[in-house]
Amino acid sequence: MVAFEHTPVLTWALNLAFIMLCIGLVLSFVRLFNGPKMADRIVALEVIASLVVGIVAVYSIMTRDPVFLDVAIVLALVAFIAAVAFASYLEKRGRAK
């Protein structure tokens, strides 16, 4: 594993990435609560899951701890399985009507 120093440019880029991900998270929560349709809320939940994975990945780079990348992978897999399960539920519910 190659050790690297955090240069000022890397630190600046990681901080900017955190800020952008947090702004996206806030906007996604606004869409989650104000979404007029169920589809808007589902997409907002998926975006929130993706942003949380991004935040964990950036944090892993900042702390130089690769264990957090495993956490990010598990979060991404759980979010994907939840999306598939919810889509299946909505499809079955639509057929019952």
C-alpha positions in Angstrom: 0.0 0.0 0.0 1.4 3.3 -1.0 1.4 6.0 1.7 0.7 9.5 0.6 0.7 12.8 2.3 -2.4 15.0 2.4 -1.4 18.0 0.3 -3.2 21.3 0.6 -4.9 20.7 -2.7 -6.2 17.2 -1.6 -7.4 18.6 1.7 -9.2 21.4 -0.1 -10.8 19.0 -2.6 -11.9 16.6 0.1 -13.5 19.5 2.1 -15.2 20.7 -1.1 -16.5 17.2 -1.7 -17.9 17.0 1.8 -19.7 20.4 1.4 -21.2 19.4 -1.9 -22.3 16.0 -0.7 -23.9 17.7 2.4 -25.7 20.2 0.2 -27.0 17.4 -1.9 -28.2 15.6 1.2 -30.1 18.6 2.5 -31.8 19.0 -0.9 -32.7 15.3 -1.1 -34.3 15.5 2.3 -36.3 18.5 1.1 -37.5 16.4 -1.9 -38.2 13.5 0.4 -40.5 15.5 2.6 -42.1 17.7 -0.1 -42.3 15.2 -2.9 -45.8 15.3 -4.4 -45.7 11.7 -5.6 -44.4 8.4 -4.2 -41.9 8.1 -7.0 -40.3 11.4 -6.0 -39.9 10.1 -2.5 -38.4 6.8 -3.7 -35.9 8.6 -5.9 -35.0 10.9 -3.0 -34.3 7.9 -0.7 -32.1 6.4 -3.3 -30.2 9.6 -3.8 -29.8 9.9 0.0 -28.3 6.4 0.1 -25.9 7.2 -2.7 -24.8 10.5 -1.0 -24.2 8.7 2.3 -22.0 6.2 0.5 -20.1 9.1 -1.0 -19.7 10.7 2.4 -18.4 7.5 3.9 -15.9 7.1 1.0 -14.6 10.7 1.3 -14.3 10.2 5.1 -12.3 7.0 4.4 -9.9 8.9 2.2 -9.6 11.7 4.7 -8.8 9.4 7.6 -6.7 7.0 5.5 -8.7 4.1 7.0 -9.8 1.6 4.3 -12.2 -0.1 6.7 -14.8 2.6 6.0 -14.7 1.6 2.3 -16.1 -1.8 3.4 -18.9 0.1 5.2 -19.6 2.1 2.0 -19.9 -1.1 -0.1 -22.2 -2.7 2.4 -24.4 0.4 2.5 -24.6 0.5 -1.3 -25.6 -3.1 -1.5 -28.3 -2.8 1.2 -29.6 0.3 -0.6 -29.8 -1.6 -3.9 -31.6 -4.5 -2.4 -34.0 -2.2 -0.7 -34.7 -0.4 -3.9 -35.4 -3.7 -5.7 -37.6 -4.9 -2.9 -39.6 -1.7 -2.8 -40.0 -1.7 -6.6 -41.3 -5.3 -6.5 -43.7 -4.3 -3.7 -45.1 -1.4 -5.7 -45.4 -3.5 -8.8 -47.4 -6.2 -7.0 -49.6 -3.5 -5.3 -50.3 -2.0 -8.7 -51.5 -5.3 -10.1 -53.9 -5.9 -7.2 -55.9 -2.8 -7.9 
